Amino acid sequence: MGGVRKDKVKNLIQLVMEKFIDGSYVFEKTNEFPDGYEIWAIGRRNFEHKSYVPLCEVDENYNVKRDTLKALRVKDEAFALALLYEAVKRGVNKKKYNKMLSAKENG
C-alpha cells in the first residue's frame, strides 16, 4: 500500500517539475516549438523564467487559449530576450523561430 502512495507522490513531483504555474496560468515545459503555436508577447516582467519563452495557441478571434500554454526552453537568456522582443514587434511563429535560431547558430 505504501508503494502506491510513493508512486503517486513521485508522479505529482514530476508533473510539477514539467510545468510553471504563474498566478492563474499553467505553462507546460517543452524543448520543441510545437506546430500552431506562437510566442506569447507578454514580456519578461510577466514571465520571469530565465531561458524560457511563453508559447500560446490562439483561436480564430486571436484570443489566447489559456489551457494550452507552453514554456519553450531556449539555449540562453540572451536568445530568449531577443525572441520576446521580436514577438512584441512583429510576432514569432514556429517558422520565424527556426529562422532566428538558424541565424543565431550560424552567426
N, C-alpha and C positions, 0 to 999 in steps of 0.2 A: 504493500500500500504506500509506503514512504517513497518508493522509487517512482511511482506515478506522479506524486506531488513534485518531486525533484525535477522530473522531465517538464512539467508544466511551468515551473519557475524558470528553468533554462530556456524554454521556448519564449516566454514572456521577455526575458532579458535580451534574447536575440532579436525579437521584434522591436523592442525599444532601441537597440543599437542600430537598426536598419532604418530608423525614422528620426526626424526632427519634429518637435512639437513647439510651434511658435504661437502662443496665445490660442486662438481657436483654429489655427491651421496645422495640418499634419503633412509633412513632406517625406515621401519615401525616397531613401537614398538610392542613387544609381550611378554606374560608371559609364553608361552609354546614353547618348541623346536619342530618346525614343521618337519614332515617326509620329507626326501630328502634334508635336509639342513645340513650344517656343519659350524663349527666356522671358520670364515674368519681370518686367521692368519696375521693380519695387525698390531698388536701391539697396546699398549695403546697410544703411541705418535700419531698414525694416527687415533685413535678412542678414544677420550678423555672423553667419557660419563661414569662416575663412576657407578659401579654396573650393567653395561650392557656389553654384548659381541656382536660383529657383526656376523651375520649369512649370509651365501650365499648358493645359488644353483650353481652347475657347470654343464656345458654341457659335451658331450661325449669327447671333446678335453681338458677337465679340465679347460675351460675358465669360469670365474665368470659371472653369469647372473646378470648384474648390475641393471636391472629393477625390481628385486625381493628381494632386500636386506632387512634384518630384524635386529632388535636390541632386543636381549633377556635380559630381566630383571632377575638378579640373586639375591640371598639373601644378599650378601655383596661384597665389593670391593676385599677383600682377595680372595674369591672364583672366582671372575671374572678374577683376575690376574693369578690364578692357571690354569684356563681354557685356557686363552690366551697363557700361557707358554707351556702347553701341546699341544695346537693346532700348535704351531711353531715346536715342537719336533716331534710329531707323528700324528697330525691331531685329531680332535674331531668331531665325528658324534653324532647322537641322542643316539645311544646305549652306546657309551663311556661317553657321558654327563650324562646319567642316572646312570651309574656305579659310576662315580665320585661324583655325587650328593648323592647317597646312602651311599658311604663311608664317605662323609662329615657329613651326618646326623647321622650315626651310630658310628662315630669315634671321 
